[in-house]
Amino acid sequence: MKHPVDIHVGKRIRHRRWMVGMTQQQLAEKVGIKFQQIQKYETGMNRVSASRLWDIAEALSVPVAFFFEGMGSPMDMPAETKVSEGAVPADILADKEALELVRSYYAIPENQRRRLFELARVLSDVA
């Protein structure tokens, strides 16, 4: 059975790997393991040892604590947080489409990005 901590750490590994634009194969090569092991870590199927987490953190240029951010205390740690329709999930960048959107957004020149931001605010009726 998957432990909620292993699932969370795996999601954070996947999230950071996506953020830096690295494939599972590339991360595996940097860490010195097979990409299938990265897959197992990212799904929480396999627990990441402390030394391996250290290597992954180094390969992804983040402190080890990054993988535990957003967990809260053990007493209030739900396995999955349900989100009501229209609400923004707590870990929005865990969604591949949202992450792709953010990457694309920051690839746009700043002056055009501001205009796009204003357009999005108007379209979403948040303005």
N, C-alpha and C positions, 0 to 999 in steps of 0.2 A: 504494500500500500504506500502511495506517495505521501510524504510528509509536507505540510504546508510551507515549511521553511525551504525545503528543497525545490518546491514549485516556484516560490518567490525568487530565490536565487537564480534559478534557471531562466525565469522571465527577464530578470535584470541582465543576465549574460546576453540573451538574445537581443534585448533592447539596445544595449551598448554596442553590440556587434553591428546591428542595423544602422545605428547612429554614425558609426565610423565607416560604413559602407564595406564591411568585411564579410566574406563568405564563411560558412562553417569550415570549409576546407582550408582557407587561409588561416583562420584562428587555430585550427588543429595543428597545422604545420608550425606555427609560431610557438605553440605549447609543447609540441613533440608527441602528439597522440593522433589517433585516427578520427576522421570527421564524424564517424558514427558515435563516438564517445561524446562529442560536442552535442550531437542530437539528443542523446540520453540525458545529458546535463540540462539542456534547455527545456526539456519536457518535465524534468523533475524525476524521471525514471531512475536515474542514478544520482547518488549523493556526491557532491564535490568535496574532496578532501581539502584540508587547510592549505597544504602545499600546492595543490593543483589550482585552488582558487587564487593563491598568490601569483602563480604563473599567468593565469588568465587575466588578472587585474593588470599585471605588467604589460601583457600583450595588447590590452585594450586601453592602456594609459589612464587608468582610474585607480583610486585607492580601494582596498579590499572592502571598506565600509560601504562603498557605493552599492554593492550587491545586497545589502541589508536595509537600505533606505526605504522608507515607506511601510515597513512592517509593523510598526507600533510595538506595544508590549505583548508578551506571550498571552496575557489574559484577554486581550481584545482582538486577537488575530483570527479573522474569518478566513476560511479556505478560499472563497470567492465572494466578491461583493456584487450583488445584483444591482443593476442600474435601471431606474424607471425610464420609460420612453421619453426621449428629448433631453435627458440629463447627460452630462458629460461624465464618463467613467473616471475613476481616480487615476488610473494609469493609462491615459489617452494614447501615449506613444507606444503602448504595447500592441496597438492595432497597426498592422502593416500599412494600410491605406493612409492612416493619419500620419504616420512617420514619413511616408513618401511625399505627402502633401507638405509637411514641414520642410523637408529637404528641398523640394522644388521651390517653395516660397523663398527660402534663403538664397537660392541660386539666382533670383531676380535682382537686378540693380535696385539700390535702396530707394530712389525716388519713385520708381514704378511699384516697388513693394508697398510703399505707403499708400499709393493710390488704390492698389488691390485690397489692402487692409480696410480702407474706408468703404470701398464697394462691398466687401464682405459684411461689414457692420450694418450697412444700409439694407442689404438683402436679407440679413438675419433678423431684422427688426429690433436689434439691440441698441441701435444708435439713439 
